[in-house]
Amino acid sequence: MICVSIGRTRHKMVKMEHRALAEKGAELVELRLDWIARPADVDRLIKDRPTPVVITCRRPADKGRWNRSEEQRLAVLRTAIVSEVEYVDLEEDIADQIPRYGKTKRIISHHNFDETPDNLEDIHASLCKKDPDIVKLVTMANSPEDSIRILKLVANAKVPTIGFCMGEYGVISRILCGKYGAPFTYATFSRERELAPGQLSFSEMTKIYGYDQIGPETAVYGVVGDPIAHSLSPLIHNFAFRHDKIDAVYLPFRVPKDRLTETLQEFEWLNVQGYSVTIPHKAGALKLAENADDASESMGVANTLIRDQNNAWQARNTDYNAALDSIRLGLDPQGTATGDPINGKQVLLLGAGGVSQAIGAGVVNAGGALTVSNRSRKRGEKLATELGCAYSSWENRGSSFYDVLINGTSVGMYPNVNETPFPQNFMHDDMLVFDTVYNPENTLLLKQSRERNCKTVSGIEMFVRQAAAQYQLFTGKEPPLEVMRKTLRTGISAVGKL
């Protein structure tokens, strides 16, 4: 179950949002009385309530907004109990001052907004002595491992325990705490009104992660990277799992650049079955694997980790074929070419990062005449040397004729949608322009290319194809390609964002 928090300054707005949440399927709502500007009228707020409620009233010391006396705060909480609300949230230090009464269940809570302390078990034991129906222990995650520590505590608790971490490192614990026995987790009405760091919206928790369908046997997958918050991989993989009725969830794992090995060792407790891998971990993922496919080995990077029959990690690179298939689609939409349509083509590749490594190697192996150009000359020349191809300085990138232009940089990606890596006057008719940027789908580069009568392929195609290949590696099933493509487009469109 998901408890959705409402923090508004007016009673009227609280009641309106409560009704709206009930209509969307919410089963439990937290009313944050400390947010209300006028003296909180408990009876008004709970009269004809469409769902059960948790009444909470936080002090500024607990990151709340209560601006009256402590005596008045305690009186409000006692009023809620006398009114027989379903739950009341009491901080540990006031639990003894507010006795149990009637049917109202007591949530005894402890929050640490700075860290996940070493003495988690001691804090939990202290909370359990305060006559709780439910213990709530919420801390700030300063590393991915903090989430594992608190989930272990939830799994081993004898008293029903809501336990998760705040912050971006803690997002996975908010999604997985129910799998390990938490009575419920917390979400906010909308992402724009986050009431605690890292809090997801009710819509995200239900539509993307399917929280209420996550159980003890649910398989865990995810994407590792840093940053990772805006990745659309969880969206398309989770929708694909649900389409195929697979009991699995796909999570965003933020892992610092220098912590991949240690973090994945900690994540063994989660029994993660497979990872997508993005910046800055593609080289590190390859080093972790016992075996790798030819594409990963030849490029020195992998974007996928899967377990073999012995539970060891195997590295794969699905970027390689996804990029080549996207280029072939642009060059030969009908698939009528007798040979590889890339063979013999003059190809300019912009960028020297992980994606460019995969694409460049693929173009060379397919017989394309490749030239690399990069804003950093040192990195560009290094990649060109590794691939055995030509290099062009960034300033001269438009001085030669090319059949295919590939943008492997992030130029033009949201929110910098008015930028392009290749001026329109450098283009020529019938050139194929392939932009690996997929958000937005129609980048400025692609718009200007079409104005010059160029053929175009968007980053949507490559992103979906590499994700579909990962999905097949994860599940052994044929990927629902159209479902994934449609879901991605919905996710990046202004009106379709969840």
Helices and strands as residue ranges (DSSP letters): E 2-6, H 11-23, E 28-32, G 33-35, H 42-46, E 53-56, G 60-62, H 70-82, E 87-91, G 92-97, E 105-112, H 120-128, E 134-140, H 144-156, E 161-166, G 168-170, H 171-176, G 177-180, E 185-188, G 191-193, H 202-203, I 204-208, G 211-213, E 219-225, H 233-243, E 248-254, G 257-259, H 260-266, G 267-270, E 272-277, H 282-288, E 291-292, H 294-299, E 304-307, E 313-316, H 318-331, E 346-350, H 354-365, E 369-374, H 377-387, E 390-393, G 394-396, E 404-407, G 424-426, E 432-435, H 444-451, E 455-457, H 459-475, H 481-492
